[in-house]
Amino acid sequence: MRNQEDWKACRTCKKHGKKELVGQVTPEERDEIRFLYERKNGLLELSLTLNKLPEQELENSGLYHKLVHDISDISARFQRWWDEKSQTYRWKNVDGGSWEIDFDSCNIFLRQ
């Protein structure tokens, strides 16, 4: 995770694009998206490991089918959180932009 100073330094760097502070969420809301973020990343890491298995073994694995279902579910929940919060707080948005959260400060940034 980046600390507050890193975010300030990074708001206009070429690597990450332009960032603009557009809002803030509550600590409880931050915890919701952090859980979804960590769960999604964990499932994606597991999928990378399973993709190293032979295709026949993978297709016959109940774990694989459960993983595909769980990734789909958590991705939908993750997107729904962003959609709901952006409407609730009326965050600025632009075509091709994306929101990011600083888990330390609960600040929401728009990356363009």
C-alpha positions in Angstrom: 0.0 0.0 0.0 1.1 3.5 -0.7 1.3 6.0 2.2 -0.2 9.5 2.0 3.1 11.1 0.8 3.3 8.5 -2.0 -0.2 9.4 -3.2 0.6 13.1 -3.2 3.8 12.5 -5.2 2.0 10.2 -7.6 -1.0 12.3 -8.5 0.4 13.4 -11.8 3.2 10.9 -12.6 3.4 9.4 -16.1 3.4 5.9 -14.8 0.0 6.1 -13.1 -1.6 9.0 -15.0 -3.3 12.0 -13.5 -5.1 11.5 -10.2 -7.7 13.7 -8.7 -9.2 13.5 -5.2 -12.9 13.1 -5.8 -14.3 11.9 -2.4 -14.0 9.9 0.7 -15.8 6.9 2.2 -16.4 5.9 5.8 -14.0 3.4 7.5 -16.8 0.8 7.4 -17.2 1.3 3.6 -13.5 1.1 3.2 -13.4 -2.2 5.1 -16.1 -3.5 2.8 -14.2 -2.8 -0.4 -10.9 -3.9 1.2 -12.4 -7.3 1.9 -13.7 -7.6 -1.7 -10.4 -6.4 -3.1 -8.4 -8.9 -1.1 -10.8 -11.8 -1.8 -10.7 -11.0 -5.5 -6.9 -10.9 -5.6 -6.6 -14.1 -3.7 -9.0 -15.9 -6.0 -7.1 -14.6 -9.1 -3.8 -15.8 -7.6 -5.3 -19.2 -7.0 -6.5 -19.3 -10.6 -3.0 -18.6 -11.8 -1.8 -21.6 -9.8 -4.5 -23.9 -11.1 -3.9 -22.8 -14.7 -0.6 -24.7 -14.4 -2.4 -28.0 -14.1 -3.0 -30.2 -17.2 -6.2 -29.1 -19.0 -8.0 -32.4 -18.5 -7.2 -32.4 -14.8 -8.4 -28.8 -14.5 -11.7 -29.4 -16.3 -12.5 -32.4 -14.1 -11.7 -30.5 -10.9 -14.6 -29.4 -8.8 -12.3 -26.8 -7.3 -11.9 -25.2 -10.7 -15.6 -24.8 -11.3 -16.1 -23.4 -7.8 -13.2 -21.0 -8.4 -14.8 -19.7 -11.7 -18.1 -19.2 -9.9 -16.4 -17.4 -6.9 -14.4 -15.1 -9.2 -17.5 -14.1 -11.1 -19.5 -13.5 -7.9 -16.8 -11.5 -6.1 -16.1 -9.4 -9.3 -19.8 -8.5 -9.5 -19.9 -7.6 -5.8 -16.7 -5.5 -6.3 -18.1 -3.6 -9.2 -21.5 -3.1 -7.5 -19.7 -1.5 -4.5 -18.1 1.0 -6.8 -21.3 1.7 -8.7 -23.3 2.2 -5.5 -20.8 4.4 -3.8 -20.2 6.5 -6.9 -24.0 7.2 -7.1 -24.3 7.8 -3.4 -21.4 10.3 -3.2 -21.7 11.6 -6.8 -18.1 11.2 -7.6 -16.7 12.8 -10.7 -16.2 10.4 -13.6 -14.6 10.6 -17.0 -14.6 8.3 -20.0 -11.6 5.9 -19.6 -11.1 6.9 -16.0 -11.2 4.7 -13.0 -11.6 5.2 -9.2 -9.0 4.1 -6.7 -9.1 4.0 -2.9 -6.3 4.9 -0.5 -7.1 2.3 2.2 -5.2 4.4 4.8 -7.1 7.7 4.4 -10.4 6.4 2.9 -9.9 8.9 0.1 -11.2 8.1 -3.4 -9.1 9.2 -6.4 -10.1 9.4 -10.1 -7.3 8.2 -12.4 -7.5 9.5 -15.9 
